Amino acid sequence: MEELLDRITVDPDVLVGKPVIKGTRIPVYLIVGQVANGLTTKEIIKEYPRLKEEDVKAALLYASKLVESEVILTL
């Protein structure tokens, strides 16, 4: 499953370094946001035909890893 993360790239020259799907300018946050808004993988791919099902999975896995590594501060 970790190989999915190879589909994500971060380049300071592309979208100011935001994580995107490799070979596109489609940011991870856009995909995650669409899933959060109830779109299915099929609907996302229909809207962004350059994406593949694995790209959507990669975006969700990337977001999951990001949240997993966050440090929670309690006041």
VEXDREN-2710 file (C-alpha; in Angstrom, 1 decimal):
% VEXDREN-2710
k/r/px/py/pz
1/MET/0.0/0.0/0.0
2/GLU/2.9/2.4/0.7
3/GLU/3.8/2.2/-3.0
4/LEU/0.7/4.4/-3.6
5/LEU/2.6/7.3/-2.0
6/ASP/5.0/7.2/-5.0
7/ARG/2.1/8.7/-7.0
8/ILE/2.4/11.9/-4.9
9/THR/5.1/14.5/-5.5
10/VAL/6.0/17.8/-3.9
11/ASP/7.9/20.4/-6.0
12/PRO/8.3/24.0/-5.0
13/ASP/7.8/25.0/-8.6
14/VAL/4.4/23.3/-8.8
15/LEU/1.5/24.9/-6.8
16/VAL/4.0/26.4/-4.4
17/GLY/5.1/23.0/-3.2
18/LYS/1.7/21.6/-2.4
19/PRO/1.5/17.8/-2.7
20/VAL/0.1/16.9/-6.1
21/ILE/-0.5/13.7/-8.1
22/LYS/2.7/13.1/-10.0
23/GLY/2.5/14.3/-13.6
24/THR/-0.4/16.6/-12.9
25/ARG/-1.2/19.9/-11.2
26/ILE/-4.0/18.2/-9.3
27/PRO/-3.4/18.8/-5.6
28/VAL/-4.0/16.2/-2.9
29/TYR/-6.2/18.6/-0.9
30/LEU/-8.6/18.9/-3.9
31/ILE/-9.1/15.2/-4.1
32/VAL/-9.5/14.7/-0.3
33/GLY/-12.0/17.7/-0.2
34/GLN/-14.1/16.1/-3.0
35/VAL/-14.2/12.8/-1.1
36/ALA/-15.2/14.7/2.0
37/ASN/-18.0/16.3/0.0
38/GLY/-19.4/12.9/-0.9
39/LEU/-18.0/12.4/-4.4
40/THR/-17.2/8.9/-5.4
41/THR/-13.9/7.9/-7.0
42/LYS/-15.7/7.4/-10.3
43/GLU/-17.1/11.0/-10.1
44/ILE/-13.7/12.4/-9.3
45/ILE/-12.1/10.6/-12.2
46/LYS/-14.9/11.8/-14.5
47/GLU/-14.2/15.4/-13.4
48/TYR/-10.5/14.9/-13.7
49/PRO/-9.9/12.3/-16.4
50/ARG/-6.1/12.3/-16.0
51/LEU/-6.6/10.7/-12.6
52/LYS/-6.7/7.0/-11.9
53/GLU/-8.4/5.1/-9.0
54/GLU/-4.9/4.6/-7.5
55/ASP/-4.4/8.4/-7.5
56/VAL/-7.5/8.9/-5.4
57/LYS/-6.3/6.2/-3.0
58/ALA/-2.9/7.7/-2.9
59/ALA/-4.3/11.1/-2.0
60/LEU/-6.3/9.6/0.9
61/LEU/-3.4/7.6/2.1
62/TYR/-1.1/10.7/2.0
63/ALA/-3.7/12.7/4.0
64/SER/-4.0/9.8/6.5
65/LYS/-0.2/9.6/7.0
66/LEU/-0.1/13.4/7.5
67/VAL/-2.7/13.3/10.2
68/GLU/-1.2/10.3/11.8
69/SER/2.1/12.1/12.3
70/GLU/0.6/15.2/13.8
71/VAL/1.5/16.1/17.3
72/ILE/-1.6/16.9/19.4
73/LEU/-1.1/19.7/21.8
74/THR/-3.4/19.9/24.8
75/LEU/-3.9/23.1/26.7
END
